[in-house]
Amino acid sequence: MQHRRTPLVAAFAALAAAAAFAPSSAAAQATPAAADSMAFPRQIVAWINQTQADSLFAHSSDSMKTRMQSPANITSMLGRVATQLGAYKSTEGEYQFEKEGKRIYIAVVRHETAPELAAHVIRYVPGSGLADRINTMPLTRAKETFPEAKLP
């Protein structure tokens, strides 16, 4: 399947370049998550929406810090995404599932000028306080990448 690169996809690609995900396996299962189990990834999404690059960098794994290089680079990437999508408006849904000993959290979000919903995807080890992947993509791509999440 070929994808046409639109400005929205280009904006998502800017953030995705920092932390890309491998395709998901059919073995992972989406499950309703307890509210407290989502506190850490919700905080990550809040920092993304508020462009709090220092907090994002501080709560990134060493491998992610190596890819991102600095809080200034995160600020730049988030700025490009915000320019393309507009301001954050609302979270439309949250999904979480286990995969390969880590949790994948997906927040489906609406932005002011984006032509479709977006998905903030956070991969982390519960209890570590560190994200090892943070990615933003169009919801349509998140559905393809993470079918086990049963996204809307």
N, C-alpha and C positions, 0 to 999 in steps of 0.2 A: 504494500500500500504506500503510495507516494503522498507526501504532505506538502501543501503549498505554504510557504513561509509568509505569514501575515505580520503586521506590526505587533499584534498581540502575542503571537508565538515568539517573535524576536525579543519582546520584553521579558517573557517568561524564560527564554533561553539565557538571558543575561544572568539571572539568578541561578538557573540550573547549571550553568558552567562552573559555578563554585562547588556544586555537590550533586552529581548525577546519580540516579538509582539504576540498578540492574533490573531487568524484567522480573516480575514477581513469579513465584512458583504456585502451582495449583494446590500444593499441600497446605499453604497458610489459610487460615480461616478468620473471617471478620467476626467479631463478637461485640455485643454491647459492652461498653466499658463503664466501670463505676466512676462517678464524678471525680473522686479524689485521685484516681489513677491518671487523670488527664491534667492535673494541675501544672506539671512541668511543661508539657508541650503547649498548653494554653498560654503560659507565660512567654514561651518562645514566639508564638504567633503575635502576642501583644507587642513584644519588642520589634518584630518585623513591621507591624503596622505603625509603630511609633518611631521607626528608624533609630532604634537604640543599639547602634552597632557595637559599642563597648560591651554591653551586656551579652549580646549574641556571641561576640568573640570570646568573652570570659567563660561562657558556658558551652563552648565547642570542644570536641575531642582534639587531641594533638594532631591527628591526621587531617582533621577539618581545618584547624588553624594553619597548618602547612599549606593547604590549598587556598585558603582565603588570604593569607599573608598578613593582613592588618585590619583593624577596625575601619580605617579610611577606605579600604577596598570594598568592605561590606556597605558602607555608607554610599559609595558610588554606585554599586549594583542596585541597592534598594532605591536610590534616586532614579535610575533608569527605568526600573519597573514602575515606580509611582508615576513617572511622566507618561508612560504608555497606558496605565490602567486607571489613573485617577486615584483619588483618596479612597481609603477603606470605608465601606458603608456598614456591612453587617456580616456576621457568620451565619450561614444558612444550615449548617450541619456539621457534626463531628463523628469521626469513625476511627476506630483503633483495633489493631489486631497484632498477633505475635507472628514473627517470622525469623527463623534462624537464631533464636535466643534473644532477639531484640523486639522492641515495640515499634510499630509504624502507626503514627497518628496523622490523620488527614482532616484538616479544617477546610470546608467548602465555604468560600467567601465571595462577597459581592463588592465590586469597586465602582466608583462613580461613572467612569467612561468606558469600562471594559465591555465588549460586546457579548461576553459569556462569563459564567462563573469561573473562579479560579480555585485551585487546590494548593494549600500550603501543606507540604508533606515533611514531617519530622520523624527521623529514626533515632532511637535512643535506647540505652540500657536502663531499665527501671532502677531508681535509687542512686544512679550515678551523678545526676545533675548535669550531665553532658550530652549534647546532641552530636551524633557523628555524621548526620546528613540533614541538610535543610534544603528543600527544593520548592519552587513555585512553578506551577504549570497550569495550562487550561484544564478545566474539568474533563473535557472530552479525552485528553491525553491521560489524565489520572485514571479514568475508567478503563482505558486500554492497558495501562501499566499495572494497575492494582485491581483486577477483576474480583479478587476475594473480598475487597472492601464493600462491594455491592453499593457503589455510590449512586446518587440519584441521577 
